[in-house]
Amino acid sequence: MSVGIVFVSHSARIADGLVDLARQMAHDVEMQGAGGTDDGGIGTSYDRITAAIDAVNTGAGVVVLCDLGSAYMTAETAVDFLDDDVRGEVRIVDAPLVEGGVAAAVAAQTGAHLDAVVAAARSAGEAFAPGSGAEPGAVPVPSDPEAVVATVAVVNEEGLHARPAAEFVKLASTFDARVTVNGVDGTSLLRIMTLALTRGSDATISATGAQAREAVESLADLIRSGFGEA
């Protein structure tokens, strides 16, 4: 049972396309597009949003992401009319629709609770802001002498793009360890993607915690394997 995701857009094609995109990286998560008006036009629909929330609600909560201002207004109206027990578990998140939606879906795929999925969506606005992360490919020296560290080369033809990055995040999230990749949070899809690791780039994995060694070894093996693409 995972947090459900609803994409609200003025265009049905955009909403449904985002579901298709996010599902490439989070195939077990319940997701639904709520785009367009009831008659198929451009706009938003209270009924479509309500139905989408109901469709993805498995009991773990629902995150709703919207494209434009009036979409937020319609979504807020839909949530206001939900039953009290459901309304408390639905969060409308102010985050970039594409990046925030993908980050939320990947977090939900890892089994993250509602607050963590909301935080993942919100992190999208921070991850791509100027000065928000390391320079592409930068590898700061690990500051913790107890950290387990390994450096491996990316072998994927297209580098560490969204799908393999999502696989890395999902695996990293299974360990009792704090994992970083080239100095950024190894459980943040968007932070990893900002590194822009191309084929041949070095990925330095560092971990601390009870399962640090297991995490580093497993993640290094995953990168060496090419994530099934190489």
N, C-alpha and C positions, 0 to 999 in steps of 0.2 A: 504494500500500500504506500503510494508516494503522493506528494503534493501535486495537484493538477494545475495546468497552465491554460489560460485563455488569452488569445490575441484579439484585441478589438481594433478594427480599422474601418475607415470609411469605404474601403474597397474589399469586396469578398475575395478577390484574387490575391490581394496582399495578405490578408489574414490566413487564407488556406495555404498560400505559399510558405509563410513563416512556419506553419505547422509541419509542412513537408521538410523544410530545412532543419528545424530543431529535432525532428524525429530521426534524422541521420545520425545524431549523436546521443539521443535519449529515447531509444525505441520502446522502452517499457513505461514511459510516463504518459499519463492521460493528458492529451492536449486537444484543444478545439479552437477553430477560428470562428469569430463572430464579426463578420464583415458585411458591410452594405445594409441597405434597407430591406424591409420585408418583401418588397416587390422587385428586388434585385438591382436597385439603383445605388448611387453613391450617397453614403450617409451612414448612420448607425441606427440600430434597432434595440430597444429595450427588451423585446421578446427574444431576440437572437442571443443577446448577452445572458439573459436569465437561463435560457435553455442550455447554453454552453457551460455555464457554471454548474448547473445540475448534472450535465453529462460527464464532467471531469472530477466531480467531487466524490472521492472514495473514502472520505473521513479524515484525511490528513491535512486538509486545508486546500485553498485555491489561491493562486496568484493571477491577477488580471493586469495585462499591459495594454496600453492604448497608444494611438498614433497622434491625434490632434486634440485640441482643447475640448471640443464638443463631444468627442468620444469619452473623455473623462466624465463629463457631465451625465451622459447617458448611462455609463457604467455605475456611477455613484447612485443614480436613481434606481437602477436595477438592484444594487446591493441593499439599498435602504428598504426595499420591499421583500427581502428574503426573510425567512423565519429567523427568530432570534438566535437559535443554536447554530444555524448555518452562517448567518451574517458575521458572527464573531470569528469565523475561520476563513474569511475571504478578505484578501488584501489587494487593493488597487495600488500599484507601484508606479511612481513617477521615475521612469528609466527609459533609455533608448530602446525602441521597440525591437529592433533586430538583435543588437548585441545583448541587451538586457534579457530578452526572451530566450536566447540560446544559453546564456549563462545560467538563468533560472532553471531551464530544462536539464542541463547537465548536473546542476546541484541536486535537483529532484531525483535524477537517475541514481545518484550516489546514496540516496536514502536520507538526505538532509531534511531536517524539520522545517516547518513553515518559516520561522524567523530567519533561518540560514538561507533559504531559497530567496526570500525577500532581499536579504543582504547581497546575495550573489547578483541579483538583477540590478540593484542600485550601484554595485561596484562598476557596472559598465560605463557609467558616466565619468567615473574617476579614472578608470584604466586607460582611457584614450585622451585624457586631458593633457595639455602641454605640461611637461615636467613631472608627470605623475609616476613614471617608472624609470627603470634603467635604460641606458642607451641600448639599441638593438644588439644582441649578442654579448653584452658586457658580462664579465664574470668577477664580481667582487670577491676578495679573499674571505673565506669563512671566519667569523670572529670567535666561534665557539671551539675550543681545542678538543672538546669531546665529540664533535660532529663526525659522522661517517660521511666520507666524500668519495665520489667517483666521477670521472669525466669520460663521456662517450661521444662519438661522432654521430650526427644525424645522417641516416642513409636514404631517407625518403626522397624521391625525385623532386617532389614539390615542397620539401622541407616539412617543418612541424606545423602544418596547417590545421584547420579546425577539427577535422575528424580524429587524427592521431593525438592532437592536444587534448581532446575530450577523453580519449582512452587513457591517456596518462593521468589526467585528473581523477578519473573514476578509480583507477588502481591506487593512486596515492592516497585517496580518501579512505581506503580500507585498512590502513596501518595506524597503530598507536604511535605516531611520530609526527614531528613537524618537518615538512619537506619543502625545500626550496630548489628552484632550477635557475641557475645563473643569477641568484640573488632575489628572485621573486617567488611569491607563494606558489608552491607546487600543486595546490588544490584550487587555484583560480584559473579557469580557462582563459579569461581575457588577459590576465597578467602574463601568462605563458605566451600567448599569441603576440603580445606587444614586443617580445624579444626578437621576432622575425627571424627565427632560426632556419636557415636554408640548408640544403644538402651539403654535407661536409663541415657544417658548423659544429663546434663543441658545445655539449650540454653538460654543465657541471651540476650534479645532483648532490645535495647536502641534506642530511637528516639528523635530528636529535630525538631522543625519546626511547621508550621501551623497545620498539621494533625498528629502530633506525637502520640497523644493518640489513634486516630483511627487506625494508622499504627500498633502500638504495640498490641492493642487488637485483630485486625484482624489476624496478623501474629502469635500471641500466639494461637489463636483458630485453625489456620491452622496446627500448629505443634501438638496440642492436638488431632486433628482429624486423625492424621496418614497419611494425604495426600491421603486418600482413600485406603491405603494399610493395615492399622492395623485393 
